[in-house]
């Protein structure tokens, strides 16, 4: 499931980057934003659950925090990469 979420995110980003024209990019941008937001939220939730499921004691809270932050970091690094690639 994690791979599918990551591929959906990357597919939308690459679709925006490789759009044939500005008109096409504008037409798909709204859908891509919704899909990217949804995949990032679901990925953060599932990561938080997975990281927290194996943690015990006070390690539970940093584990959940790390699990939730991973998709956010991936999103930020991807945005920088795709922005640089499109320039």
MODELLER restraints for C-alpha pairs under 7 A, 6 or more apart:
rsr = mdl.restraints
at = mdl.atoms
rsr.add(forms.Gaussian(group=physical.xy_distance, feature=features.Distance(at['CA:2:A'], at['CA:43:A']), mean=6.96, stdev=0.5))
rsr.add(forms.Gaussian(group=physical.xy_distance, feature=features.Distance(at['CA:5:A'], at['CA:39:A']), mean=5.72, stdev=0.5))
rsr.add(forms.Gaussian(group=physical.xy_distance, feature=features.Distance(at['CA:5:A'], at['CA:43:A']), mean=6.84, stdev=0.5))
rsr.add(forms.Gaussian(group=physical.xy_distance, feature=features.Distance(at['CA:9:A'], at['CA:36:A']), mean=5.36, stdev=0.5))
rsr.add(forms.Gaussian(group=physical.xy_distance, feature=features.Distance(at['CA:9:A'], at['CA:39:A']), mean=6.52, stdev=0.5))
rsr.add(forms.Gaussian(group=physical.xy_distance, feature=features.Distance(at['CA:12:A'], at['CA:32:A']), mean=5.42, stdev=0.5))
rsr.add(forms.Gaussian(group=physical.xy_distance, feature=features.Distance(at['CA:16:A'], at['CA:25:A']), mean=5.70, stdev=0.5))
rsr.add(forms.Gaussian(group=physical.xy_distance, feature=features.Distance(at['CA:16:A'], at['CA:29:A']), mean=6.90, stdev=0.5))
rsr.add(forms.Gaussian(group=physical.xy_distance, feature=features.Distance(at['CA:17:A'], at['CA:82:A']), mean=6.99, stdev=0.5))
rsr.add(forms.Gaussian(group=physical.xy_distance, feature=features.Distance(at['CA:17:A'], at['CA:86:A']), mean=6.45, stdev=0.5))
rsr.add(forms.Gaussian(group=physical.xy_distance, feature=features.Distance(at['CA:19:A'], at['CA:25:A']), mean=5.49, stdev=0.5))
rsr.add(forms.Gaussian(group=physical.xy_distance, feature=features.Distance(at['CA:40:A'], at['CA:71:A']), mean=5.96, stdev=0.5))
rsr.add(forms.Gaussian(group=physical.xy_distance, feature=features.Distance(at['CA:43:A'], at['CA:71:A']), mean=6.41, stdev=0.5))
rsr.add(forms.Gaussian(group=physical.xy_distance, feature=features.Distance(at['CA:44:A'], at['CA:67:A']), mean=6.48, stdev=0.5))
rsr.add(forms.Gaussian(group=physical.xy_distance, feature=features.Distance(at['CA:44:A'], at['CA:68:A']), mean=4.36, stdev=0.5))
rsr.add(forms.Gaussian(group=physical.xy_distance, feature=features.Distance(at['CA:44:A'], at['CA:69:A']), mean=6.98, stdev=0.5))
rsr.add(forms.Gaussian(group=physical.xy_distance, feature=features.Distance(at['CA:44:A'], at['CA:71:A']), mean=5.75, stdev=0.5))
rsr.add(forms.Gaussian(group=physical.xy_distance, feature=features.Distance(at['CA:45:A'], at['CA:68:A']), mean=6.42, stdev=0.5))
rsr.add(forms.Gaussian(group=physical.xy_distance, feature=features.Distance(at['CA:47:A'], at['CA:67:A']), mean=4.55, stdev=0.5))
rsr.add(forms.Gaussian(group=physical.xy_distance, feature=features.Distance(at['CA:47:A'], at['CA:68:A']), mean=5.96, stdev=0.5))
rsr.add(forms.Gaussian(group=physical.xy_distance, feature=features.Distance(at['CA:48:A'], at['CA:64:A']), mean=4.38, stdev=0.5))
rsr.add(forms.Gaussian(group=physical.xy_distance, feature=features.Distance(at['CA:48:A'], at['CA:65:A']), mean=6.82, stdev=0.5))
rsr.add(forms.Gaussian(group=physical.xy_distance, feature=features.Distance(at['CA:48:A'], at['CA:67:A']), mean=4.31, stdev=0.5))
rsr.add(forms.Gaussian(group=physical.xy_distance, feature=features.Distance(at['CA:48:A'], at['CA:68:A']), mean=5.08, stdev=0.5))
rsr.add(forms.Gaussian(group=physical.xy_distance, feature=features.Distance(at['CA:49:A'], at['CA:64:A']), mean=6.85, stdev=0.5))
rsr.add(forms.Gaussian(group=physical.xy_distance, feature=features.Distance(at['CA:51:A'], at['CA:63:A']), mean=5.35, stdev=0.5))
rsr.add(forms.Gaussian(group=physical.xy_distance, feature=features.Distance(at['CA:51:A'], at['CA:64:A']), mean=5.74, stdev=0.5))
rsr.add(forms.Gaussian(group=physical.xy_distance, feature=features.Distance(at['CA:51:A'], at['CA:67:A']), mean=5.65, stdev=0.5))
rsr.add(forms.Gaussian(group=physical.xy_distance, feature=features.Distance(at['CA:52:A'], at['CA:60:A']), mean=5.35, stdev=0.5))
rsr.add(forms.Gaussian(group=physical.xy_distance, feature=features.Distance(at['CA:52:A'], at['CA:63:A']), mean=5.45, stdev=0.5))
rsr.add(forms.Gaussian(group=physical.xy_distance, feature=features.Distance(at['CA:52:A'], at['CA:64:A']), mean=5.08, stdev=0.5))
rsr.add(forms.Gaussian(group=physical.xy_distance, feature=features.Distance(at['CA:55:A'], at['CA:63:A']), mean=6.64, stdev=0.5))
